[in-house]
Amino acid sequence: MKVAFFGTPSFALPSLAALVRSKHKVVCIVCQPDKPVGRGGKIVHSPVKQFGLTHGIPVLQPERISNELHLLDKYKPDIIVTCAFGQILKQNLLDRYSVINVHASLLPKYRGSSPIQWAVINGEKVTGVTIMQTDVGLDTGDIILQEKIDIGEDETAGELFERLSVLGAEVLLKAIKMTTRTPQDHSQATQFPMLSKEKAQIDFTKTAEEIRNFVRGMNPWPVAWFEHGGEVVRVFKASVGKGDFCLACKNGFVTFDIIQMAGGKVLPAKDYINGRKIRI
């Protein structure tokens, strides 16, 4: 089949690469417009765009692809595959093309943004990938295929992100040939808000286990933090109970094992304590 691939960040790369290696033909790539990055405002290509340029695949970057279907029509795709694209598709596009999506959760749980992070934050033991038929709702379309994966006890969102991106590619190649569709049980749907640096502040009214999972889910971005002694402490790893750098929480103590003070390096907390950079 001739495939148009819609995606932008690195999570989409394994799925795109798998399609390129398969018997299918990727006729074009659609990704979000380039944006300035950092203080210098340098324009940086997204991972998916860079892949397209490297492999000689036409790359389209409209502000809203649903408003510029003529750009897509010239490539006459048989199917559209979306993966972490970043735009909601309108009915006019869905009426013209069959669209399937790679989503990093076991739908209907964790619809919307940041499904990987929220699964970790909520202490889930199992998650997975869903290939779904896209409709105008937010991850509400019929399910084509799902595959589960266990979440490691100490696994961070970043580590799980990598595994799910690879799994998504594997499941996609199976699902793209399937014709069976199963409606979601909308009564079981869950959805959580987008993450931000403000939402990454640690809440000490939570239990130690909840804080530990929160830290895992916020790693590598936006990174959990709290204020201590007038300074912001960023936390990359936490554990339950008393340790070198621990604070009281709902059910006892939570220890912050790997931290970063403002302007400092990411190091084990005991190294900061031994260097007298913080006081416990």
N, C-alpha and C positions, 0 to 999 in steps of 0.2 A: 504493500500500500504506500501511497504518497502521504507523508506525514508533515504537518506543520507543528512545530514544537514551540509552546509558550512557556517561558521560564526566565528567571533572572539570577538568583543567587547560587552558591556552590552546591546547595542541597539538590538542585536539579541536574547537575552535571552527570552523575552516574546514569540517570534515566536517558538523558540525551545521548551520551556515549554508547549506551546499549542499543539504542535505536539506529545509530549510525553504523554500528557493527553488524546489525541484523540484516535480514533480507528486505526490510522496509527501506524506503528512501525518504530522508528528511529534506524536503524541498525548500523550507525556509524556517527561520527562527524569529520569534517575536519576543522582545524583552522590554523592560522598562527603559525610558529615556535615561541617558547618562546624567549623573548629578555630580556637583563639585564635592570633594572630600577633603576634610582636614582644614586647618587654619589657612592654608594657602589657596584653598578653593580649586585644587587641581582636579581636572576631569579624569575619572578612571573608568575603564570599561568594566562592566559586570562580568563575573566568571562565565556566564552563558554566552554573552556577546563575544568575549575573547575566544571561546571555543569555536564559535561560528566563523570568526575571521580567520582563525588558524586552519580550519578545515574547509574553507572556501564555500561556506553555506551562506546564502543571502540572509542578512539580519535587518529586521524591521523594528523601529522604535517609536511608534505613534503614541501620543499622549493617551488616547483611548482607542484601542483597535476596533471596538464595536462601532465607532463613529467613522472609521475609514476602511470599510470592508473591501474597497477597490484595491487596496494595497495587497490584500490577501488573495483576492479572487484570481489574480494573474497566475498564481502558482497552482491553482486547482487541486488542493489537498483532498484526499479521500477521508481523512480524519484529522482532528486536532488533539494533541496531547498537551495538557497543562500540568505544570509542577512548580509550585511556589512562584507563580507568575506575578501576583501583586495587583491585578486588576479584576474587578467583577465584570463578567461578560453579560451583555444584554441579550434580550430575546431575539433581536434581529440576526445576531450571529448564530445563536443556537438553532434558529429555524433553518439556517442555510447549511450548517455543518454539524456533524456528529462530534461531540467533544467529550473526552474522558480525562479524569483528573487523578493525579497521584497525591494522596493525602496521608500525612504521617500520624494517623491514629486509627483506632478501631471504631469507625463511625457506627452509630451516631454519637459516641462519646468524643468530646474534645473537638467540636466543630470550630471553625474560625482560626484565628491567628495563634501562634505559639503552642501548638498541641504537644510538642515534645517537652517543652519546659514545664508546662502545667501537669503533665503526667508524672514527671519527677517530683515536682513540688508537692503534689497530692499523695506521694508515697505509693503510687501504683507499682505493682510487681510485674505486670504484663502490659505491653502496648503492641503496636503493629502498624501495618500499612493497609490502606484501603484504596482500591482503584474503583472509581465511581463514574457514573454517567452524569455529566454536569447539567444542572438546570439553573433557573434564575435565582434560586435560594442560596443561602450560604452553607455549602457542603450538605445539602439536603437531597441530592440526587440518588438514584437507585444504585445499589452496590453490585459491582461486577465480580470482584474477587478481594478477599482479605487474607492476610497472613500474620500470625502472631509472633512476638519475640519477647523473651524475658528481659526485664530491666535489672542490671546488676545492683547489688546491695550498696555499693559506693559509687556507682556510675553517675557521671555528671550529664547534664543536658547536652553539652558539646560532644561527649563520647557517644551518647545515644544517637545524636544527630548523624554522626558518621555512619553508624551501623544501619540506621533506618534509610539513609539515602541509597545505600547499596542494595538493601532489601527491596526498596521501592522499584529499582531498576529491574530486579529479577521478577517481581510480581507483575510489573507492567508488561513485560514480553509475553507472559502467559495470558494476561487479561485482554490484550489488544485483539486477540483472535476469538474471544468468547462472545456469544450472543445472548447469554442468559443474564437477566437483570432481576435483582431482588429489592423491593422497596425497603427503605429504612423504617425502623420503629421510632417514630418521632417522639413518642412519650419517654424514651430513654435518652434523649439528646441532652448533652451538656455543652456549655460554652463559657469561656473565661476571657477576661479583658486582655488587651494588648499589654505587653510589658514595657516598662520605662525605668529610668534611673530612680525616679521618685518612688515607684512602686517596689523597688528593691530594698527598701529599708527594713531591717529585721524588727519583728514585733516580739518583745520579750514576754508578752502575755501568752504566747504559744508554748507548747511543750518542747523539750530538748529535741525530740525526734522530728517534730514539725519544723523546727529551725534548721536542723541538719538537712532535711529534705529541701527546704527553701534555698539553702546555700548551694546544694547540688544543682537545683533547677535554674538558678541564676548564673551559673558558671557555664560558659565564659562571658555571657552578656545578659543583663547589664551589671552583674556582680553585686551580691548582697553586701550591705554595709550597715554600720551603726555609728553613733557618736560616743566617744569615750575620752574623758579628760579634755574636752574641747576640741578634739581631733576626730576626723572621719576615718574609720577603720574599715577597709574593704576585706571581705572574707571569701576565700576560695575553697576552704575545706573546714568542716566542723564535725564534732563528735559529741556523743551523749556522755555526760558525767563530768567530774572534775579533772582538770589538766593544768598545763602551764599557764594558760590564759583562759580563764572561765568566768562566766557571769551567771547570775541567778536568772531562772526563767520559771515558767508556770509550775513545773513538776520537779524542780531541782536545779541542776546546772548544765550548761552547754559550754563546751570547750571549743575555742577557735584555734585550729591547728595551723592553717596557712593563711597569712594576712598580708595586707599592704597598707602602710601608713602614707599619708599625703607626701608625694614627691619621692617615696622610697621604692625599694624593690619588693617583689613578692617573695617572702621567705617564711620559714617555720616561725611561729610565734615565739618559741623559746629563744630564738636568735635575737629577736628584738628585746626581749626581757633581759637576756644576758648582756646585751649592749646598752641597757638602761635607756632605751628609746621610749619605753612606756612604763607606767607604774601600775601594778595590779593591787 
